[in-house]
């Protein structure tokens, strides 16, 4: 699989006219800074595209990876030629196969791939990316660098995720849209990313599985080394019908998927927002060793809602020990709450957040810091204080700085210290619960 992501040369078979798929891929490759050789190939275009010569013939060219975006009826003949030429890796972006009932055309691709021992991603996909070497062989927005590998069966959803990630400043190690999975699928990719040094977390969007047992065995093995976060679409009867028509997949009974994912240790999430929440946290905190959670805040209302959610999810909002209460009495004014949540009220300045967070940390397994600024408070000072705490304690810190422009700069400061910030304390709670459950599974093994 490594040859897909680290080619020295790439050929793109497509129309190179402005606005067409081939043109957009070349644009992504050139503007993205790919250092290998790029060969635009089109019998109809000629000339140059982004200062690269467009080749009408490819027989004298040598390349490791072929990206195909030509009409589906011409693809089998091209694959035969590429097979004879010894091209080892193919990505077929073109649609028009099993998703529209053309299973015969898809079988032809499989047969040719087996014949020449080629590996194929697609068809009906949006391409692949590797941010480590600026490989952006895709029609989608270029991914930012990061620690999450994203595997998606839906190219359009993959594009939407990349655009959302750009707004959130969320990065990826690799991106793969595998479409109809005529050859390479989620099993191959999970197995590869298990040992990919750039990947800390594997995120997955699927609509159905072909080899369910094999997938679960591989996911169970990989999940002991790296967390797998999955969105499984097609839960409802209407969703299952839509899945069948979208990528030609059989969705299957959702309860079976739910139980199987649980058994394999896959962290299932409801949608893209929760996927981002969990992946961001896992990049910083792959484990939470216990369920004792502390909440420190300067605002009671948001803290109460966070505590409600924590208890609902089965986490322990335990009170401080007598010794800790005595320590807190010495450092805080008399009206400040000495229970959990630790409500600093109007005394919630940076130094108090720092002192109290550091003091309570030894009795808890994770900390949620909730801060609501007034117009005259500098939220970046609170964020910096929490960053200092993180460097001095052993437990994970999650933040809920609310909201909008008053905390925008503070959120950036938190991220610079590796503290994930969420729009509500409840979202912090959901992330903590999932990481704790994942940790318990690892410890039981």
N, C-alpha and C positions, 0 to 999 in steps of 0.2 A: 504493500500500500504506500510505502514511502515514496515510490517513484511518481505517484500522482502529485505529491506536494513539493517535491524538490527536483523538478526537471531542469536541465540545462538549456533546453530549447523547446519552444512551443509553436505549433502550427495551428492556425485558425482557419477552418474551411467555412466560409460564409460570404454573403454579400458585404462589400466594403463601402456601400453607399451610405452617406450621412443619415443617421437615424435608424439604420438597420442593426441587427444583432451583432454582426461582425465588427462594424464600426465602433459600437459601444464597448465591446470586449477589448479591442485594440486600444481604445481611449483609456480604459481602466488599467490596462497593462502598462502603457507608456507613462501616464500621469501618476500611477501608483509606484513607479520606480523599479520595475522588474529588471534585473541585471542580466538575465540570460538572453538568448536569441529569440526574436519574435518573427514568425513568418506568416504574414497575411496571404491567404491563398484564395483566389477567385478567378474563374475563367472569364467572367463578364466585366470585371471592374478595370483592372490594369492601373497604371500610374502609381501614385503613392498615397498612403494614408498615415498621418502623423509622422511624416518624413521617412516612413518605412516603405520599401518597394513591395508592391502587390504582385505576387507570382501567379501566372496563369497555369503553371505546371509545377509539380512538387517532386518529380521522380529523382532529381539530382540533389534534393535537400535531405538533411539528416536532422531528425527531431525526436524527442523523448515522449512528448505528449501531444495528442491531437484533440482539438476542440471542434466539434461539428455542429453547425447550425444551418443546414441546407434542407430542402424539401425531403420528406421521409422516403419518397420513392427512389431517390438516388443514393440513399445511405448504404444498402447492402453491397452495391458494386464498389463504393468507396472503401468500405470495410475490407472487402476482399483484397483490394490493392494495398491497403495499409498493412494487412496481415502478411501478404507476400513480401512487403518491404521490411517487415520486422518491427513495426511500431508497437510498443508494449502496452501503452495506456491510452484510453479513449474516453472522452466526455461528450455525450450526445445531448445537446440542448434541445434539439428539434422535438416537436410533439407530433401526434398523429398515430399513436400506436395503441397499446391495450386500453388506454384511458378513453378511446373512442371506439373500441371494439376491434381494432386491428391487431389481434393477437398473433396472426400469421406473420406480420411484419416484425413483431417483437421476437418471435421464435427464430426468425431468420438471423437477427442480430446475435442471439444466443449461440446459434449453431456456428456462425462464423467466428465468434469469439473463442469458442471451445476449440475449433479447428486450428486456430493460429495461436492459442494460449495467450490471448489478449485479455486484459481486464477492462471492463466498461462500466462507467457511471452514467446513469440515465436509462432510457431517453426521457424526454419531458421533464427536464430539470433546469435549474438556474446556474449551474456551474459550481466551481470550487474556489476557495481562497486559502492562502497561507500568509499570515501577516509577518511571519519571521523573515521571509525572503521576498515579500512584496509580490506574491503570485496572486493576481486578481483576474482569473479566467472566468469571469461571470458578468452578467448584465446588471447586477445589483449594485447598490451603493457599497463602496469599499469599506471593509471592516476596519475598525480601530484595533490596535494591538492589545492583547489581554490574555487571560489564563483560561478562558472557557472555549471548548470546541463545541460548535453547534451543528448538529446533524438534523436535516429536515426533509421530510418526504414532499412537502409542498414548497415549490419555488417562490410563489407569490408571498406566502407567509414568511419565508426566509428573508425576502426583500423588505417586508414590513418590519421584521425584527431588527434588521440591520439599520433601518432608518430610525427606529425608536432608540436603538443602542447609541447611535450617534448623538441624539439629543441628550441622553443620559450620561454620555461620556463613558460608556461601557464597552470594553474591548473583548476581542476573540483571538484565540490562537489559530484556529482553523474554522472554516465554514464549508459545509458540503450540502448541496441540494441533490438528493439521489433519485428523485422522481419515481419512475416505474420500477426501479431496481431490477432490471433484466439480468444483471450480474452482481455488481457490488451493492451491498445493502448495509443496513444498520449493524449487522453482526460483524462484518469485516471491519467497519469503521470503529466500532467500540473496541474491538480487539487491538486495532492499531493505536488508538488514542490512549489505551491503557499504559503504553510504554513511551508515549510521546512526551519528551521533557518539557515542552512549552505548555502542555495542557494540565491544568489542575482539576478542572471540573468538566464533565461531559453533559451537554444538554441535548435533548432529543425531542423532536416532534414527529409522531407517527400517527397514521390513520388505521393501520392494520398490519399484521405480521403474517409471513408465509411459513417460516420455520419457527414456530413459537417455542418449542422445547429447547432448540439449539440457542435461540436468542436468550432465553432465561438462564441457561447454563453459563453462557458467556457473560451476560450482565452480572450474574451472581459472583463470578470470578473477578471481573473488572471492578465491581463495586467494593470489594475488599481493599482495593488499592486506591481507587479514585471514585468520588461520588458521581452517580448518574441521576440527573434530574430530567423527568419526562413529562411531556404533555401528550396524552392519548386522546385524540379527537374521535368523534363518532359515538358518543355515549347514548344518545337518544335514538329512537327508530328513524326519525327524520335525518339525524346526523349520519347514521349508518348508510342510508340511501345516498346521501350526498357524497360520502366517502367512496362508495362503489363507483360513482360516475366521475369522480375527480381524478384518482390515480389508478383505478382499476383494482383496488384492494378490497378484500373482504374484512370488514371491521370486526365482527365477532361480538359476543356477549360481553358487555362492559364489566359486569361483576367478576367474570373470570379474569379479565385483565387486571382488575383491581387487586384481587387475591394473589395472582401470580407476581405482579410487581412487588407487592408487600413481601412475599416469600423470597424474592430475588434481591431485596434491599434497594429497589429503585425508588427514588423519592418522587412520587407523582404530584404534580401541581395542576391547578385548575386552568391556568391560562398563562399568557405571555408575561403579564405584570408580576405574577407570583414567581415565574421562572427567573426573571431578572432579580427579584428580591433575594431568592435563595442562592442563585449562582454568585451574586455579588458577595454575600456573606461567606459562602464556602471558599471563595478565593482567599479570604482573610482568615477564616476560622473553620478548618475542616472537621473539628471535633468540639463538642461541649460535654464534659465528663460527668456532669450531674444535673439535677433538676431544680436546684435552689437558685431562685432568681431574685435579684434586688432591683428596685426601681428608685431612682433619685430624680427629683424634679424641683422646679420652682413654681409649678402650677398644678393644683390638685385635680381639676377635672380630667385632663388628659391622662394623668397617672391612674385615676380610678378606672377609666376605661381599659387601660393597658393591663391593670391587675385583674379585672374581670376576665379579659381574654386569656391571660396566663392561667388562671384557675380553671377556666372552661377547657383548656387544652391539657389539663392534668399536671401542670407545673407547680412547684412549691414556692409560695410567697411567704417564706418563714420570717418570723420576727427575730430581731437581733438578740444575742445573748446578753446577760446582765453586765458582763465585763465590757462588751461593746457599747451598751447604753451609757455606762459611766464615762467611757472615753468621749462619746458624742456630747455629753453634757458639758464637758470641759471645753469643747471647741465651738459650741453653738449657743446662740441666745436662748433664753428660757422658753420662748413660745414656739420654737421649732419642733416639729414632730420627730420623735425618736423611734418610730416604728417603720415598717415596710408597707407602703412606699415612704421614702424619706423626703418629705416635703420641706424644702428650704424657705418657702414663702418669699417675701421680699428680700431675704438675706441671700438669695441665690446668686451671689457674685462668683467670679472665677475661682477665687481662693477657697471659698466654701465648697464649691463643686469638687475641687481638687482634694481638699482635706477629707471630706466625707467619703468620697468615692474610694480613696486609698484606704481609709479606715475600715470600711465595711467589706472590702473585697475578699479578705481571708475567709469570711463565713459564707460565701456564695460561689456559684459556678458560672454565672453570667450576670452582666449588669446592663440595664436599660437606663440611659440618661435622657430625660425629657426636658426640653427647654423652650419656653415661650417668651420671647423678648418684648420689651416695650420699645417705643420709638427712640428712647434715649440710651438703651443698653447696647453694648458692643458684643454681639453674639460670637464674633471671632475669638474673643478672649476666653469665653467659656469653652469653645471648641479646642483652642490651644491647651487649656487646662486639662481637658479630657485626654488630649493627645499625650500630654506629659504623664498622666496617670497610666495610660496604656503601656508606656515604656517601663513602668515600675511595678506593675502587678501581673499576675499570671492568668487571669480570667478574661474572656472576651467582653468587649464593650460594644453595645449597639446604641445608636442615637436616634432620637426623634426631635429634631429641631423644626418647630413649626412657627411660621410658614412663609412662603413666598419670598419677596425681595428682601425682607428683614434678615433672612438667614441664608441667602444665596452664597455669600462669601464664606460664611461659617461652614456650610456644607462642603465646600471645596477644601477647607482646612481639615475637616474631619476625614475626608477621603485621603488626603495627603498623609495622614497618620495611620491609615488602614482601618478606620472606623466607619462602617457602613451606616448611612443616614437614611431614614425612612419617613414618609409623610405622616405616619401615625404610630403610636405605640403598639397598636394591635398587630400591625404588620411586622414589627420587631418580634412580637410574641410568636407569631406563626413560624417565622424563620428559626427562632430558637428551638421551638418544639421539634421541628423536622430534623435539625442538626443533632439534637440530643438523641432522638430515636435512632438516627443513623449511627451515632457513636455507640449506643447500646448494642446494636447489631454487631458492630465490629468487635466490641469487647467480648460478646458472647461467643464469637468465633475463636 
